[in-house]
């Protein structure tokens, strides 16, 4: 996929810098993490050998979330990543924290594992505030809520070799989300929540471990 097709490059990070200490997260370059609130401040992000290594701490009560501003309507995120274990996965979760009709700003996500790519609309599905709160309270969903949950996610089988670098591009165009790995389009999925006009934040969501490098964000509009 040519960079010209993706829009204007608005951010890039090659992680070719050092941290001043090794006790807490210090990713720099505008990145934030949830380690203070979700892992008792323990370090879960390490800059090492020109890469960003993300790993969940044993005291964490939530997946690691590494965030960066990513403001666009249509655009794309590209990066290199490596999964070092068959159980590892990487989520690119797009959010708008100013939008209060969903839990924690969740709009949609592309999740890459060693077996498949899953593309999900969270805004009109599982993270819609009333649905999220009902599920958290273990309440039975109404017929309308159950209907809203249908067809909000699509999975595409795709085997990935562990311990090897892979190139990923996740593209947002209107109501369509697509994922390309190592130059091959793995899948695309269309759903209303993807068309949310203000994507403001990229979250790298890591339930176990992942290594990331060469992050780029493009804005098409």
C-alpha positions as MATLAB code, in Angstrom:
seq = 'XXXXXXXXXXXXXXXXXXXXXXXXXXXXXXXXXXXXXXXXXXXXXXXXXXXXXXXXXXXXXXXXXXXXXXXXXXXXXXXXXXXXXXXXXXXXXXXXXXXXXXXXXXXXXXXXXXXXXXXXXXXXXXXXXXXXXXXXXXXXXXXXXXXXXXXXXXXXXXXXXXXXXXXXXXXXXXXXXXXXXXXXXXXXXXXXXXXXXXXXXXXXXXXXXXXXXXXXXXXXX';
ca = [
       0.000    0.000    0.000;
       1.565    3.261   -1.144;
       1.967    5.985    1.461;
       0.281    8.394   -0.986;
      -2.933    6.402   -0.568;
      -2.891    6.807    3.201;
      -2.865   10.596    3.481;
      -0.613   13.080    5.288;
       1.932   11.649    7.708;
       1.159   13.361   11.039;
       3.291   11.288   13.423;
       6.138    8.785   13.370;
       8.309    7.194   16.021;
      11.285    4.871   15.587;
      12.007    4.650   19.354;
      15.689    5.449   18.836;
      16.105    7.093   22.244;
      16.941    6.122   25.812;
      14.969    6.431   29.025;
      16.424    8.394   31.954;
      15.527    5.576   34.412;
      14.284    1.986   34.386;
      11.777    2.028   37.254;
       8.637    3.441   35.632;
       7.257    3.918   32.113;
       8.976    6.687   30.183;
       8.041    6.129   26.512;
       8.354    9.817   25.546;
       7.322   11.405   22.237;
       3.750   12.013   23.407;
       2.999    8.421   24.425;
       1.060    7.670   27.607;
       0.381    4.436   29.490;
      -2.126    3.086   32.002;
       0.507    1.559   34.296;
      -0.041    4.098   37.087;
      -3.763    3.373   37.373;
      -3.841   -0.278   36.307;
      -0.497   -1.755   37.421;
       0.260    0.159   40.639;
       2.840    2.238   38.770;
       4.988   -0.745   37.843;
       6.906   -0.535   34.600;
       5.176   -2.137   31.598;
       6.797   -0.282   28.703;
      10.520   -0.385   27.970;
      12.514    1.289   25.201;
      15.196   -1.210   24.250;
      17.393   -1.700   21.180;
      15.440    0.928   19.226;
      12.057   -0.722   19.889;
       9.173   -0.347   22.323;
       8.629   -3.504   24.364;
       5.203   -3.753   26.030;
       4.682   -6.378   28.718;
       1.994   -6.854   31.366;
       3.068   -6.734   35.015;
       1.901   -9.460   37.395;
       0.106   -6.844   39.526;
      -1.836   -5.358   36.585;
      -5.627   -5.663   36.637;
      -6.128   -4.656   32.991;
      -4.379   -5.086   29.658;
      -1.527   -2.659   29.034;
      -2.719    0.416   27.145;
      -0.146    2.623   25.430;
      -1.772    5.729   23.996;
      -0.975    8.466   21.508;
      -3.039   11.297   19.992;
      -4.251   10.315   16.516;
      -6.762   12.884   15.338;
      -8.470   12.161   12.026;
     -11.766   11.188   10.432;
     -10.204    8.924    7.802;
      -6.602    7.791    8.162;
      -4.275    4.917    8.919;
      -1.764    3.560   11.405;
       1.286    1.590   10.319;
       3.849   -0.192   12.467;
       6.192   -3.154   12.740;
       5.404   -5.677   15.453;
       6.617   -8.989   16.800;
       4.683  -11.543   18.850;
       7.120  -13.691   20.808;
       4.620  -16.273   22.090;
       1.664  -18.038   20.524;
      -0.694  -16.523   23.115;
       0.361  -12.919   22.505;
      -1.766  -10.383   20.629;
      -1.820   -6.697   19.715;
      -4.886   -4.465   19.552;
      -5.101   -1.121   17.774;
      -7.987    0.470   19.622;
      -9.290    3.801   18.333;
     -10.996    6.078   20.852;
     -12.678    9.426   21.405;
     -12.612   10.234   25.119;
     -14.848   13.264   24.514;
     -17.643   10.952   23.328;
     -19.525    9.916   26.450;
     -22.028    7.498   24.886;
     -19.497    4.642   25.018;
     -17.369    3.189   27.792;
     -13.934    4.859   28.027;
     -14.217    6.338   24.538;
     -13.935    2.973   22.748;
     -14.930    3.253   19.060;
     -13.484    0.236   17.233;
     -10.499   -2.086   17.312;
      -8.288   -4.234   15.115;
      -6.820   -7.132   17.116;
      -3.999   -9.240   15.692;
      -3.121  -12.621   17.161;
      -0.974  -15.460   15.847;
      -4.103  -17.136   14.454;
      -6.417  -14.390   13.202;
      -7.256  -10.724   12.736;
     -10.464   -9.530   14.391;
     -12.090   -6.227   13.417;
     -14.810   -4.919   15.750;
     -17.198   -1.976   16.010;
     -17.293   -1.120   19.717;
     -19.220    2.144   19.497;
     -22.513    0.602   18.392;
     -21.764   -2.788   19.946;
     -20.243   -4.000   23.193;
     -18.888   -0.648   24.428;
     -22.142    1.270   23.909;
     -22.633    2.665   27.392;
     -25.925    0.985   28.263;
     -24.708   -2.378   26.964;
     -21.336   -2.079   28.710;
     -22.958   -1.163   32.032;
     -25.506   -3.976   31.792;
     -22.818   -6.538   31.059;
     -20.655   -5.250   33.904;
     -23.640   -5.572   36.264;
     -24.300   -9.063   34.838;
     -27.793   -8.013   33.817;
     -29.648   -9.708   30.996;
     -29.483   -7.651   27.810;
     -32.739   -6.435   26.316;
     -33.830   -7.692   22.917;
     -32.708   -4.391   21.400;
     -29.296   -4.618   23.066;
     -28.847   -8.198   21.906;
     -29.742   -7.138   18.372;
     -27.237   -4.272   18.580;
     -24.479   -6.724   19.461;
     -25.037   -8.832   16.347;
     -22.657   -8.562   13.415;
     -20.396   -6.016   15.146;
     -17.228   -8.077   14.726;
     -15.597  -10.116   11.993;
     -12.662  -12.503   12.296;
     -10.259  -13.437    9.512;
      -8.044  -16.519    9.968;
      -4.405  -15.567    9.444;
      -1.389  -17.482   10.734;
       1.541  -15.406   11.995;
       5.037  -16.675   12.721;
       6.149  -15.912   16.284;
       9.514  -14.318   16.924;
       9.457  -12.574   13.541;
       8.846   -8.957   12.599;
       5.662   -8.223   10.643;
       4.451   -5.044    8.948;
       0.921   -3.895    9.765;
      -1.279   -1.178    8.303;
      -4.725   -0.543    9.751;
      -6.751    1.794    7.557;
      -9.967    3.693    8.314;
     -12.065    4.893    5.384;
     -15.630    5.978    6.082;
     -17.342    3.093    7.854;
     -14.731    0.552    6.735;
     -11.774   -0.762    8.756;
      -9.110   -2.855    7.028;
      -5.920   -4.633    8.068;
      -2.941   -5.379    5.846;
      -0.074   -7.562    7.111;
       3.221   -7.928    5.250;
       1.650   -6.330    2.186;
      -1.346   -8.694    2.107;
      -4.879   -7.444    2.758;
      -6.100   -9.800    5.489;
      -9.618   -8.423    5.815;
     -11.947   -5.446    5.884;
     -15.114   -4.822    7.859;
     -17.811   -2.173    7.542;
     -19.968   -1.000   10.458;
     -21.501    2.342   11.520;
     -19.275    2.958   14.536;
     -16.152    3.021   12.371;
     -17.474    6.180   10.696;
     -17.387    8.133   14.000;
     -16.143   11.546   12.841;
     -13.529   12.214   15.520;
     -10.952    9.543   16.148;
      -8.748   11.259   18.713;
      -6.602    8.594   20.351;
      -4.775    5.422   19.351;
      -4.442    2.812   22.076;
      -2.029   -0.078   21.658;
      -3.816   -2.708   23.724;
      -1.619   -5.569   24.944;
      -3.001   -8.319   27.222;
       0.383  -10.107   27.432;
       3.481   -8.996   25.499;
       4.427   -7.427   22.175;
       7.381   -5.614   20.591;
       6.601   -2.568   18.418;
       8.670   -0.332   16.146;
       8.349    2.276   13.395;
       4.893    3.602   14.273;
       3.349    5.964   11.727;
      -0.008    7.744   11.727;
      -1.561    9.247    8.597;
      -4.530   11.568    8.225;
      -6.561   11.357    5.014;
      -9.202   13.776    6.239;
];
